[in-house]
Amino acid sequence: MGRILAIDYGTKRTGLAAIDPLKIIATALDTVETTQVLCFYATILKRSS
């Protein structure tokens, strides 16, 4: 089963959270500069593979 990534997009910073495997609770991953979101997302994908 996949997990859900929640994105709280902002003009300066973007918050990222992931839901637990049972899809009950979302936990904050990090807050990053909006310009760096794609790099951060790529890093998460590499780490989870």
TORPA-4810 file (N, C-alpha, C, O; in nm, 3 decimals):
<nodes>
NODE_1_0.083_-0.119_0.000_0.000_0.000_0.000_0.087_0.125_0.000_0.188_0.131_0.071_M
NODE_2_0.049_0.221_-0.078_0.121_0.348_-0.083_0.083_0.437_0.034_-0.011_0.409_0.108_G
NODE_3_0.158_0.542_0.048_0.129_0.640_0.152_0.089_0.770_0.086_0.115_0.791_-0.032_R
NODE_4_0.026_0.856_0.162_-0.022_0.984_0.111_0.071_1.094_0.159_0.107_1.099_0.276_I
NODE_5_0.109_1.183_0.068_0.190_1.299_0.100_0.099_1.422_0.094_0.038_1.449_-0.009_L
NODE_6_0.092_1.495_0.204_0.012_1.617_0.209_0.104_1.736_0.187_0.213_1.742_0.244_A
NODE_7_0.061_1.830_0.104_0.141_1.948_0.072_0.062_2.073_0.105_-0.047_2.094_0.052_I
NODE_8_0.117_2.155_0.192_0.059_2.285_0.227_0.144_2.390_0.158_0.241_2.441_0.215_D
NODE_9_0.105_2.422_0.034_0.185_2.510_-0.052_0.169_2.656_-0.011_0.058_2.704_0.010_Y
NODE_10_0.281_2.725_0.000_0.282_2.867_0.029_0.375_2.940_-0.065_0.457_2.877_-0.133_G
NODE_11_0.365_3.071_-0.071_0.450_3.147_-0.162_0.595_3.151_-0.117_0.685_3.162_-0.200_T
NODE_12_0.619_3.143_0.013_0.756_3.144_0.065_0.801_3.007_0.114_0.912_2.963_0.082_K
NODE_13_0.717_2.940_0.190_0.750_2.809_0.246_0.636_2.712_0.219_0.521_2.751_0.205_R
NODE_14_0.672_2.584_0.213_0.574_2.478_0.190_0.591_2.373_0.297_0.701_2.327_0.324_T
NODE_15_0.480_2.334_0.357_0.481_2.230_0.459_0.448_2.096_0.397_0.361_2.086_0.311_G
NODE_16_0.518_1.992_0.440_0.497_1.857_0.389_0.468_1.764_0.506_0.533_1.770_0.610_L
NODE_17_0.370_1.677_0.486_0.335_1.579_0.588_0.305_1.447_0.519_0.269_1.445_0.401_A
NODE_18_0.320_1.336_0.591_0.290_1.203_0.538_0.194_1.133_0.633_0.201_1.150_0.755_A
NODE_19_0.105_1.056_0.575_0.009_0.982_0.657_0.071_0.846_0.694_0.151_0.791_0.619_I
NODE_20_0.033_0.794_0.808_0.087_0.666_0.854_0.033_0.552_0.767_-0.065_0.572_0.695_D
NODE_21_0.096_0.434_0.772_0.054_0.323_0.686_-0.093_0.282_0.703_-0.154_0.230_0.609_P
NODE_22_-0.152_0.304_0.820_-0.293_0.271_0.841_-0.388_0.382_0.797_-0.510_0.368_0.805_L
NODE_23_-0.329_0.492_0.750_-0.404_0.608_0.701_-0.496_0.668_0.809_-0.613_0.698_0.785_K
NODE_24_-0.437_0.684_0.929_-0.511_0.741_1.041_-0.458_0.879_1.079_-0.537_0.972_1.098_I
NODE_25_-0.326_0.893_1.090_-0.266_1.017_1.139_-0.161_1.069_1.041_-0.077_0.994_0.993_I
NODE_26_-0.169_1.199_1.013_-0.065_1.263_0.931_0.041_1.321_1.024_0.010_1.381_1.127_A
NODE_27_0.166_1.302_0.988_0.278_1.351_1.067_0.362_1.445_0.981_0.393_1.416_0.866_T
NODE_28_0.397_1.559_1.039_0.477_1.657_0.966_0.613_1.599_0.929_0.679_1.536_1.012_A
NODE_29_0.653_1.622_0.804_0.786_1.580_0.761_0.884_1.696_0.775_0.988_1.684_0.839_L
NODE_30_0.847_1.808_0.713_0.938_1.922_0.713_0.867_2.043_0.654_0.762_2.031_0.591_D
NODE_31_0.927_2.158_0.674_0.888_2.281_0.607_1.009_2.327_0.529_1.117_2.343_0.584_T
NODE_32_0.990_2.347_0.399_1.101_2.385_0.312_1.065_2.510_0.234_0.948_2.545_0.219_V
NODE_33_1.168_2.577_0.185_1.145_2.691_0.097_1.072_2.640_-0.027_1.106_2.534_-0.079_E
NODE_34_0.974_2.713_-0.073_0.893_2.669_-0.186_0.977_2.640_-0.309_0.946_2.549_-0.385_T
NODE_35_1.083_2.716_-0.329_1.168_2.693_-0.446_1.243_2.560_-0.438_1.293_2.513_-0.539_T
NODE_36_1.251_2.500_-0.319_1.325_2.375_-0.299_1.234_2.252_-0.284_1.282_2.143_-0.255_Q
NODE_37_1.103_2.269_-0.305_1.010_2.159_-0.282_1.039_2.040_-0.373_1.039_1.926_-0.326_V
NODE_38_1.063_2.063_-0.501_1.087_1.951_-0.592_1.213_1.874_-0.556_1.214_1.751_-0.567_L
NODE_39_1.317_1.943_-0.514_1.440_1.875_-0.471_1.413_1.790_-0.346_1.460_1.676_-0.337_C
NODE_40_1.339_1.845_-0.252_1.305_1.773_-0.129_1.221_1.650_-0.161_1.244_1.542_-0.106_F
NODE_41_1.124_1.666_-0.250_1.037_1.556_-0.290_1.118_1.445_-0.358_1.095_1.327_-0.331_Y
NODE_42_1.211_1.482_-0.444_1.297_1.383_-0.512_1.379_1.305_-0.410_1.397_1.184_-0.424_A
NODE_43_1.429_1.373_-0.308_1.507_1.308_-0.203_1.422_1.207_-0.127_1.468_1.097_-0.097_T
NODE_44_1.299_1.243_-0.096_1.208_1.152_-0.025_1.181_1.028_-0.110_1.181_0.916_-0.059_I
NODE_45_1.158_1.048_-0.239_1.130_0.935_-0.327_1.249_0.840_-0.337_1.231_0.718_-0.337_L
NODE_46_1.369_0.894_-0.344_1.489_0.811_-0.350_1.506_0.731_-0.221_1.543_0.613_-0.224_K
NODE_47_1.480_0.797_-0.108_1.496_0.733_0.023_1.395_0.620_0.044_1.426_0.520_0.108_R
NODE_48_1.274_0.635_-0.010_1.169_0.536_0.013_1.176_0.418_-0.085_1.107_0.318_-0.067_S
NODE_49_1.259_0.430_-0.186_1.269_0.320_-0.285_1.357_0.208_-0.237_1.376_0.109_-0.307_S
</nodes>
